[in-house]
Amino acid sequence: MENHLLLVLMAILLTCSNSFADTLYITLEKDNALAVVDGNTGKLIKTVKIGKRPRGIVLSKDQKQLYIAASDDNTILIIDTASLKPVAKLPSDKDPETFAIDPSGEFLYVSNEDDNLVTVIDIAKRKALKQIPVGVEPEGIAVSPDGQWVVSTSETTNMVHWIDRAKLEIVDNTLVDPRPRSAVFTADGKQLWVSSEIAGNVSVFDVASKQLIKKISFKIPAVTQEKIQPVGMRIDKTRRYAYVALGPANRVAVIDAEKLEVIDYFLVGQRVWNIEFSSDEKRLYTANGVSNDVSFIDLENHKVVKSVPVGQYPWGLAVKP
C-alpha cells in the first residue's frame, strides 16, 4: 500500500514538473522558419515556415503570441503560440531586426537598420505611432523596467541614444566603443549594459547619471582577440550573474554582476548569437548560428548539458513557461 501511494505521488510530481516545462521558440534565419523545442527534454517538436529571414523574436505579455521580425519582408509577424500560424502583421518599415516590448505590453520599439530609425508600434491598433531618427545602423534596443527610457544603439555611429519614452524623443547620446550590438537594463533599472562587437567588450552605465561605471573585457586561452565579439546578453533578476554571447569565440562569458568581473566561460556551439534564460533562470539557452544548434546550459551545476540541432542559422530565442 505504501509503495502504491509512493508511485502515485511520484507520478503526480512528474506530471506537475512536466506541465511547467519551457517551450523554446527559435528563429532560423536561413530556413525562413521557426523551430519549437521542448525545454525539458530538448526534443525538436516542430519547425514551421514563416517570413523571410526571421531574426528578432519577443513573446507577448500574455504569452499567447510571438512577435517575429521577418527582415527581408520588411514586417513583424504576429504568430499564435497555440497554432503556430501567422494571425497578423505589424508595420515596421525596412529591414526590422531587433525590437523590444514595452513593460505595459502595448508597444513595440523596432530598430530599422537601413533607414536609421526607431519605429514605435501600437500593437493593438497595429499602427506605427512614430519614427524616431537615430544614428547610423541602429541595432540593439531596450526599455527600462520603469518605462522611463527606450535606448537604441547605432552600430556605425557608435552611440547609445536615450529616448524619453513619454515624449518619444532623444534627450541624450552616449559614445560607446565600436559596433554596439545589444543593450540590456538590469531588473532594478539602475544599470544599462551595452556590448561592443568589434571592441570586444561590454560597457556598464549608471542609468541615473548616464555615466560609465566600467568596461568589461574578455580573454580566452587559445582564442584570438578578433574572434571575441560580444553580442547577446542576459542578466539575472537578482543582478548576481550576467552572461554574454561571444560570437565566433564559441563561448558564453559568465560575469559577476556585482563585482563586474569575468569569472568563467562556457564552451557552446559555433557563432553564438543570442541567449535566453529558462523561466526559472536555472538554465540558459544559446542560439548557435554556424553549428545550427541550441546549447542547454545548467546554471546550477555550471555546465553545458545538451546540444539540440534545430535548423539553419538559429538567431533569436524566446521562452514560454
C-alpha positions in Angstrom: 0.0 0.0 0.0 2.8 2.4 0.9 4.6 1.6 -2.3 1.5 2.2 -4.3 1.0 5.6 -2.7 4.6 6.5 -3.3 4.3 5.6 -7.0 1.1 7.7 -7.3 2.9 10.6 -5.6 5.9 10.3 -7.9 3.6 10.3 -10.9 1.8 13.4 -9.8 5.1 15.2 -9.2 6.4 14.1 -12.6 3.2 15.4 -14.3 3.4 18.7 -12.4 7.1 19.2 -13.3 6.4 18.4 -17.0 3.4 20.8 -17.1 5.8 23.6 -16.2 8.4 22.8 -18.8 9.5 25.6 -21.0 8.8 25.8 -24.7 11.6 27.4 -26.8 10.9 29.3 -30.0 14.0 29.8 -32.2 14.1 31.9 -35.4 16.0 30.2 -38.3 17.4 32.9 -40.4 18.4 30.8 -43.5 15.5 28.4 -43.3 12.9 31.2 -43.2 11.4 29.2 -40.3 10.6 28.9 -36.6 11.8 25.9 -34.6 9.9 24.8 -31.5 11.8 22.9 -28.8 10.7 21.2 -25.6 12.9 22.9 -22.9 12.6 19.9 -20.6 13.6 17.1 -23.0 15.5 19.1 -25.6 13.3 17.5 -28.3 12.6 19.4 -31.5 8.8 19.4 -31.6 8.1 21.2 -34.8 9.5 23.5 -37.5 7.2 25.8 -39.4 7.9 28.1 -42.3 7.3 31.8 -41.6 8.6 35.0 -43.3 11.9 35.7 -45.0 15.0 35.9 -42.8 13.4 35.9 -39.4 15.6 37.3 -36.6 14.3 39.2 -33.6 11.6 37.4 -31.6 9.6 38.5 -28.5 6.8 36.8 -26.6 3.7 38.9 -25.8 2.9 39.7 -22.2 0.0 37.2 -22.1 2.3 34.6 -23.8 -0.4 33.9 -26.4 1.5 35.4 -29.3 5.0 35.8 -30.7 6.3 38.9 -32.5 8.9 38.0 -35.1 10.9 40.3 -37.3 10.8 39.0 -40.9 13.6 41.2 -42.0 13.5 40.6 -45.8 9.7 41.0 -45.8 10.0 44.4 -44.0 7.4 43.4 -41.4 6.9 42.0 -38.0 4.7 38.9 -37.9 2.3 38.0 -35.1 2.3 34.3 -34.6 -0.3 32.4 -32.5 1.6 30.2 -30.0 -1.1 27.6 -29.9 -1.5 27.1 -33.7 1.9 28.5 -34.8 0.1 30.3 -37.6 0.5 34.0 -38.5 -2.5 36.0 -37.4 -1.5 39.5 -38.4 1.4 41.8 -39.4 2.8 44.9 -37.8 4.2 47.8 -39.9 7.8 48.2 -39.2 9.5 50.0 -42.2 12.6 48.5 -43.8 14.7 45.6 -42.5 13.5 45.2 -38.9 16.0 43.2 -37.0 15.6 43.7 -33.3 12.9 45.2 -31.1 11.8 45.5 -27.5 8.4 45.3 -25.9 7.1 48.0 -23.6 6.6 47.0 -19.9 2.9 47.5 -20.4 2.8 45.2 -23.4 1.2 47.8 -25.5 4.0 49.0 -27.7 7.0 47.6 -29.7 10.1 49.7 -30.3 11.8 48.5 -33.6 15.3 49.1 -34.9 15.2 49.8 -38.7 18.8 49.4 -39.7 18.5 50.5 -43.3 16.6 53.8 -42.5 18.4 54.8 -39.3 15.1 54.9 -37.4 13.3 53.5 -34.4 9.7 52.8 -35.2 7.2 52.8 -32.3 4.3 50.5 -32.9 0.9 50.3 -31.2 0.3 46.5 -31.0 -3.4 46.6 -30.5 -4.1 49.1 -33.3 -1.4 47.6 -35.5 -0.2 51.0 -36.3 3.1 52.8 -36.4 2.8 55.8 -34.0 6.1 57.5 -34.7 9.5 57.1 -36.3 12.5 58.5 -34.4 15.7 59.3 -36.3 18.7 57.8 -34.6 22.3 57.1 -35.6 23.6 55.0 -38.5 22.5 51.3 -38.4 20.5 51.0 -35.2 20.7 47.6 -33.7 20.2 47.0 -30.0 17.2 48.3 -28.3 15.8 48.1 -24.7 13.2 49.6 -22.5 13.9 50.3 -18.8 11.7 48.3 -16.4 10.1 51.5 -15.1 9.2 52.5 -18.6 11.1 55.8 -18.5 13.7 55.1 -21.1 14.0 53.5 -24.5 17.6 53.1 -25.6 18.9 52.4 -29.1 22.4 51.5 -30.1 23.7 52.6 -33.5 26.4 50.3 -34.9 28.2 52.8 -37.2 27.7 56.0 -35.1 28.9 54.1 -32.0 26.3 55.6 -29.8 23.6 54.9 -27.3 20.6 57.1 -27.9 18.5 57.8 -24.8 14.9 58.2 -25.8 12.4 59.7 -23.4 9.5 57.2 -23.5 6.9 59.8 -22.7 8.0 62.3 -25.3 9.4 59.7 -27.8 12.3 62.0 -28.4 16.1 61.6 -28.0 17.2 63.6 -25.0 20.8 62.4 -24.7 23.5 60.5 -26.5 26.4 58.5 -25.1 29.5 57.4 -27.1 30.5 53.8 -26.8 33.1 51.5 -28.3 32.8 50.3 -32.0 29.8 48.4 -33.2 27.4 48.3 -30.2 25.1 45.4 -30.6 23.0 44.5 -27.6 21.6 46.8 -24.8 20.1 45.3 -21.6 18.8 47.0 -18.5 19.3 45.3 -15.1 16.0 44.3 -13.5 16.2 47.1 -10.9 16.7 49.6 -13.8 19.8 51.0 -12.2 22.3 49.9 -14.9 22.5 49.6 -18.7 24.8 47.1 -20.2 26.0 47.6 -23.9 28.0 45.0 -25.8 30.5 46.3 -28.4 31.2 43.6 -31.0 34.3 45.0 -32.7 35.9 46.4 -29.5 35.3 43.0 -27.8 34.0 44.5 -24.6 30.8 45.4 -22.6 30.2 48.8 -21.1 28.2 49.2 -17.9 26.5 52.5 -17.4 24.7 54.1 -14.4 21.3 55.0 -15.6 20.6 57.9 -13.3 23.8 59.8 -14.3 24.3 58.0 -17.7 28.0 57.8 -16.8 30.2 54.8 -17.4 30.8 52.6 -14.4 33.2 50.1 -16.0 34.2 48.4 -19.3 34.5 44.6 -19.1 36.9 42.9 -21.5 37.4 39.2 -22.3 40.5 36.9 -22.7 40.2 33.3 -23.6 43.2 31.0 -23.8 44.0 29.8 -27.4 41.3 32.2 -28.8 42.5 35.3 -30.7 41.0 38.6 -29.7 39.4 39.3 -33.0 37.2 36.3 -32.5 35.9 37.6 -29.2 32.8 39.5 -30.4 30.2 40.2 -27.6 26.7 40.2 -28.9 23.6 39.0 -27.0 23.4 39.4 -23.2 21.3 38.4 -20.2 21.4 39.4 -16.6 19.6 37.5 -13.9 16.9 39.2 -11.8 19.0 39.5 -8.7 21.9 41.0 -10.6 24.2 38.3 -9.3 25.4 37.0 -12.7 25.4 38.3 -16.2 26.0 36.2 -19.4 27.4 37.4 -22.7 27.5 35.6 -26.0 30.9 36.0 -27.6 30.1 35.2 -31.3 32.8 33.3 -33.2 34.7 32.7 -29.9 32.0 30.0 -29.4 31.8 30.9 -25.8 29.4 32.5 -23.3 31.1 34.6 -20.7 30.0 34.4 -17.0 30.3 37.7 -15.2 30.0 38.5 -11.5 27.4 41.3 -12.0 28.2 42.8 -8.6 32.0 43.0 -8.9 31.8 43.4 -12.7 34.4 40.8 -13.3 34.6 37.8 -15.7 34.7 34.6 -13.7 34.3 31.8 -16.3 33.4 30.8 -19.9 31.0 28.2 -21.3 32.1 26.4 -24.5 28.9 26.2 -26.7 28.2 25.9 -30.4 29.7 27.9 -33.3 28.9 31.6 -33.7 26.7 32.1 -30.7 24.4 35.0 -31.4 21.7 35.4 -28.8 20.9 33.8 -25.4 17.9 33.4 -23.2 17.1 32.2 -19.7 14.6 29.5 -18.8 11.6 30.8 -17.0 13.1 29.9 -13.6 16.6 31.2 -14.6 18.1 27.8 -13.8 19.1 27.2 -17.4 20.5 29.3 -20.3 19.8 28.6 -23.9 22.1 29.8 -26.7 21.4 30.2 -30.5 24.5 29.0 -32.3 24.3 30.3 -35.9 27.0 28.4 -37.7 26.6 25.0 -35.9 22.9 25.2 -36.4 22.0 24.2 -32.9 20.9 25.4 -29.4 23.1 24.7 -26.3 21.4 24.0 -23.0 23.5 25.3 -20.0 22.7 24.1 -16.5 23.4 27.2 -14.4 23.0 25.4 -11.0 25.7 22.8 -11.9 27.6 25.2 -14.1 27.9 23.1 -17.2 26.7 22.7 -20.8 24.5 19.6 -20.8 23.0 19.4 -24.2 23.2 20.5 -27.8 20.0 20.3 -29.9 20.1 20.6 -33.7 17.3 23.0 -34.8 17.9 24.1 -38.4 19.9 26.6 -40.4 21.3 29.6 -38.7 19.4 30.0 -35.4 19.4 33.6 -34.5 16.8 34.7 -31.9 15.2 32.9 -28.9 12.0 33.3 -26.9 11.0 31.1 -23.9 7.4 30.4 -22.8 6.9 28.8 -19.4 
